[in-house]
């Protein structure tokens, strides 16, 4: 056979990728897959009585970019609502944060929305009138769309909850200058753990986490607080306790109760100062933070996802960790509360760290508002009149009517948050984010050797081949698109090949998504979502990988142009060369074999590689919870190769347990 090195082909099947279309001027959010039955809707309303409707959508968002000028939102009733871009930015990882609003800025037709897009998925919220739509990615292109009645939302939301445009806020330059001189800018690193019952897919969970962090940072900017949260890691947990939020928090904080304990080493590795769990909501409590004055071991909070709370819930709970308290009637320093807060581990409650409400009696109802930390409507801001101001109380800022949004002696959450930021930012040493590309060659997990990854450079990006096992322990392999990494993160869809026969190539079926996040030039975190039914995630997993071998002149993916659909990953460094063969059983199902170590010799001369086929029942992607057992190998035949810079010749004699010869 003649071999060619894959320099410009995208997949082992030899298909070239389609060029991306030019950025669309307008994206339409639609694509109904499933409308909730009455039974499903009733069950969902047990968690969120404010829920009006929910649907499962499959969205085609390939053209979304920072240049997208507008979004057309098609509601379940067929109504079309257009949002025009106000702010859009692209992150180092390639994700796009997009904010827009309707042409109408006041009245029942006024609306606004915020979205984060990446990898064909979007997380976002949009509100108009009394209705808020929540768009939550589920993985594999699927999105859950929920409509909620904002008038029925619980604390920290209440009454009619509208987005109040930031442009309506004005600040006293002199007052803010004094504040800035007292509080220095800080960056706090945050890790978000996501309950798999809420979002099972790691990629989708990461996107939702980005949205929450982006909206919280926007609230800090609205409030002129010199603080920025940096999302350093997202982790999907499968062992969240199915009970009350206070118990979930206790399990999250504990390092040795065998529940969510994996969070803590990840926190240390990522250098996260604070950790928030986005949990499937349980009980009446929307969220809970461990302390208003946490030390490093207490910097944890739980947020109830898909709950009957407004969109400021995440910001609300995070702010608690920075000493921000509720309105005075519901604050932790109120001794008359039936369930007082946990006492601070250090310091004392701040008399000025309260949420602020204001009601302009006799004027328009929309002139009444409550800041983020306000817990319940009171007599000064009655339910049904207050709007939610997405800002923390700050007497140095003025509302659109020229009045301060707080007072120095009682309503100054901005000051309280700013004072704690530098202290909390020192809980962990910030970890530098490596922005390189996975090296071409083999990667493996030293603690679970016997399976791994082969990365190969092509003209279109990095292609990854994953050699692993099915649930019965039989070897199987997968392949990806050619993708360029962005900000040290490489992501792709995952495909399984089915051989069509000599000269006919192979069919590729999408089976999931994968991500490789670089931690250094020789280490990374590999994560995957596999879909057994073509819809939602069947299994999420992740493991740390280390670079094993490769990088030499002949390292890469090789194939026979006369018989595409199968091929070789060759790892070479100097005179050492190893081979992984990706081929098929008689029924067309993929299998693999690997050379018995590296062969020493000049690869431009004929070399013979003794191939081993492995059986690994403890190493399948769904077997991470099982104890590790080294795979068992058996001879699978031989491969002979003679390589040049971009071509070569060779022969293959591979055997399989079914008696077939490839």
C-alpha positions, -999 to +999 in steps of 0.1 A: +000+000+000+011+036-005+007+060+025+003+097+025+006+119+056-026+138+063-016+174+059-048+189+046-076+163+051-100+168+079-111+134+090-098+098+087-126+094+061-109+122+041-138+147+040-128+184+039-147+208+062-172+233+048-162+269+051-181+289+076-207+312+062-203+349+066-217+362+099-254+366+098-269+400+104-297+384+123-301+351+142-335+335+147-340+314+179-364+286+170-363+249+163-389+230+183-381+194+192-405+187+220-433+205+238-437+195+274-467+173+281-491+184+308-475+159+332-440+172+325-451+208+329-469+200+362-438+183+375-416+213+365-440+236+383-434+218+415-399+232+414-410+266+399-446+277+403-438+308+382-432+285+351-456+293+322-443+269+296-412+250+285-399+234+253-369+215+240-352+232+210-325+222+186-309+254+174-288+261+144-264+288+156-234+283+134-235+319+121-236+336+156-206+359+161-197+392+178-208+408+145-243+395+148-264+427+147-297+413+158-316+383+173-351+374+164-367+355+193-397+335+182-419+327+213-439+295+217-470+314+207-455+325+174-448+361+184-416+375+170-395+398+191-364+415+177-333+425+198-307+449+185-271+445+195-259+470+222-228+452+234-208+423+220-174+409+229-154+378+221-135+360+249-100+345+246-117+310+244-137+321+214-170+325+232-192+355+224-210+376+250-239+395+234-264+419+249-293+436+231-326+453+236-358+461+217-364+494+199-390+502+226-372+512+258-402+518+280-437+503+282-450+468+277-430+462+245-397+471+261-373+441+264-337+432+268-316+400+268-281+387+275-265+357+258-232+337+258-225+317+226-198+291+219-195+259+199-230+259+185-247+264+219-261+295+237-271+303+272-292+334+278-321+352+292-346+376+277-375+395+293-404+415+279-433+427+299-440+403+327-424+373+310-388+361+312-375+334+289-346+313+301-325+295+275-304+267+290-280+245+269-283+208+274-256+196+250-256+181+215-274+212+201-304+209+225-316+238+246-343+240+272-365+271+268-386+281+298-410+310+301-417+323+336-441+349+350-419+375+367-448+386+390-446+352+407-409+351+413-396+347+449-369+365+466-344+378+458-369+388+431-404+401+436-432+419+419-425+430+383-389+424+374-376+444+345-341+450+333-333+487+340-310+501+313-275+509+326-276+542+307-301+555+332-275+555+360-253+585+367-226+589+393-210+617+411-174+618+397-160+633+430-178+607+452-167+578+430-132+591+429-130+590+467-145+555+467-119+543+441-090+557+462-102+536+492-109+503+473-085+489+448-095+469+418-094+431+423-098+399+403-114+370+420-111+335+404-143+315+406-150+278+400-186+267+392-198+231+399-229+222+380-254+195+392-257+169+364-295+168+369-296+205+358-271+203+329-255+169+322-231+182+295-198+198+305-197+220+275-232+232+280-226+237+317-195+257+310-215+280+288-242+285+314-214+293+339-200+319+316-234+336+314-238+338+351-203+352+356-208+377+328-241+390+343-225+392+377-196+412+364-221+434+346-238+440+379-205+450+394-199+474+366-234+488+370-226+495+406-191+510+400-175+482+420-139+476+410-142+438+410-141+413+382-148+375+385-127+352+363-142+318+356-113+294+359-131+261+357-165+243+354-171+208+367-202+187+364-210+168+396-230+136+396-233+131+433-251+163+445-273+154+474-310+153+464-322+173+494-323+208+508-299+236+498-285+238+533-275+202+531-261+206+496-239+235+509-227+214+539-216+186+515-200+211+491-179+227+519-168+193+534-136+178+520-140+143+533-177+132+533-174+113+500-199+137+485-187+161+458-152+158+472-137+160+437-145+197+438-117+205+462-086+192+443-100+209+412-104+241+431-068+240+442-055+230+408-075+259+391-066+284+419-103+293+425-109+317+453-146+309+456-168+280+445-205+281+436-227+250+430-255+255+405-278+228+418-311+213+408-333+232+432-346+214+463-370+229+488-381+265+492-347+281+495-334+296+462-298+299+473-275+300+502-240+312+510-218+298+537-208+331+553-209+369+549-172+370+560-158+336+548-123+324+552-108+303+524-125+271+536-159+288+538-160+306+504-188+284+490-224+291+479-253+271+463-276+285+437-309+267+429-311+264+391-344+265+372-359+280+404-387+304+412-362+332+416-353+361+394-322+363+372-301+381+398-299+351+421-264+341+412-251+376+417-270+378+450-254+347+465-219+356+452-222+390+468-231+374+502-195+360+502-183+396+499-203+407+531-233+421+511-265+418+532-302+419+526-325+449+531-326+458+569-358+440+576-343+407+564-306+413+571-284+390+591-279+417+618-317+418+625-321+398+658-359+394+651-354+371+622-370+337+629-340+319+613-310+341+619-279+338+597-248+319+606-226+343+626-196+356+608-164+336+614-145+369+617-154+406+618-189+418+625-219+426+604-216+459+585-242+484+594-240+500+559-241+467+539-278+465+531-299+462+500-319+493+491-355+499+480-371+531+469-407+539+461-416+572+445-451+576+460-477+592+437-455+589+406-452+562+380-449+527+393-418+520+372-400+547+393-400+522+422-371+498+424-351+474+445-314+466+443-300+431+440-297+423+477-332+432+486-349+401+499-386+408+500-409+438+491-418+459+521-440+489+527-415+512+512-416+493+479-448+472+477-451+441+456-463+447+421-447+482+419-410+475+424-387+468+395-355+450+399-325+473+395-296+451+384-272+470+406-260+469+442-269+498+465-244+526+461-250+561+474-223+574+450-246+566+421-278+583+411-309+568+395-324+583+364-344+607+386-313+622+402-316+604+435-288+583+452-293+546+450-284+541+487-271+559+517-236+560+533-248+549+567-271+520+558-274+512+521-239+507+506-234+472+494-209+485+468-186+496+496-190+464+515-182+442+484-152+463+474-137+462+509-136+424+509-125+418+473-088+420+478-089+397+508-109+370+490-087+373+459-058+361+480-075+328+490-057+310+462-027+318+441-039+327+406-030+301+381-016+312+347-039+300+319-018+282+293-029+293+258-009+269+236-020+240+214-020+203+223+013+188+210+012+165+181+016+129+194+002+107+221-014+118+253-024+095+282-034+094+319-005+080+339-029+068+366-051+049+340-027+039+313-039+017+285-060+042+265-053+077+253-054+103+226-035+110+194-034+147+182-024+154+146-019+188+130-037+195+097-041+226+075-075+231+091-067+225+127-059+198+152-076+164+147-079+141+176-082+103+176-094+087+209-085+051+214-105+036+242-129+008+250-167+001+249-186-010+280-177-046+274-140-038+273-135-042+235-113-016+218-130+012+199-119+045+185-134+079+177-123+109+156-130+146+156-132+176+133-101+196+126-103+225+150-080+253+159-077+258+197-087+291+212-073+305+244-057+271+253-091+253+248-097+228+220-133+216+214-149+195+188-178+172+180-170+135+183-176+109+156-178+071+154-168+055+120-184+026+103-164+010+074-182+007+041-156-016+024-125-014+003-123+019-015-157+031-002-145+049+029-165+051+061-197+068+074-193+091+104-220+093+131-220+121+157-218+105+192-209+134+214-186+163+222-150+166+235-129+193+250-091+195+258-081+223+281-044+230+282-029+233+316+008+234+305+028+225+274+027+188+285-006+185+305-043+191+300-078+182+311-097+160+287-135+159+290-163+143+271-200+141+266-213+109+250-249+106+236-264+072+235-297+083+220-286+112+198-302+137+222-291+146+257-259+135+274-256+099+284-224+103+302-200+131+311-164+124+321-130+140+325-095+130+333-061+147+333-038+138+304+000+141+301+020+142+268+036+108+263+055+107+230+058+123+196+067+156+180+092+142+156+094+146+119+071+117+111+045+122+138+010+126+125-020+108+109-013+087+079-037+070+054-039+051+022-056+074-004-068+043-023-086+030+007-096+059+030-117+055+061-089+039+082-054+049+090-024+051+113-013+075+140+025+075+139+044+089+169+080+096+162+110+112+180+144+107+165+149+070+158+120+059+180+087+053+163+054+039+176+022+031+157-015+030+165-037+014+138-074+025+135-091-002+115-123-023+115-138-057+123-155-078+096-189-061+105-174-026+099-172-017+135-141+003+146-113-013+165-076-005+172-042-020+179-010-005+190+027-014+185+043-032+214+063-001+224+084+021+202+106+005+176+142+018+174+155+024+139+155+048+109+119+052+099+130+059+063+141+022+061+117-007+063+106-013+099+082-040+113+059-032+142+044-061+162+008-050+170-011-056+202-049-055+206-060-047+241-090-057+263-098-030+289-131-035+308-122-009+334-112+019+310-143+027+290-156+063+291-184+052+314-162+032+337-145+060+356-162+050+389-148+015+387-114+005+401-086+006+377-073-026+361-046-027+335-058-038+301-048-073+288-031-075+254-030-101+227-010-102+195-029-087+166-005-090+137+022-069+121+026-037+102+056-029+080+064+008+071+090+028+052+083+065+056+094+097+038+086+133+047+050+132+035+046+097+021+057+062+023+050+025+016+040-003+038+019-034+045-007-044+070-016-078+084-040-073+113-061-100+130-092-097+151-109-120+176-138-126+151-112-142+128-112-114+103-080-102+086-076-066+077 
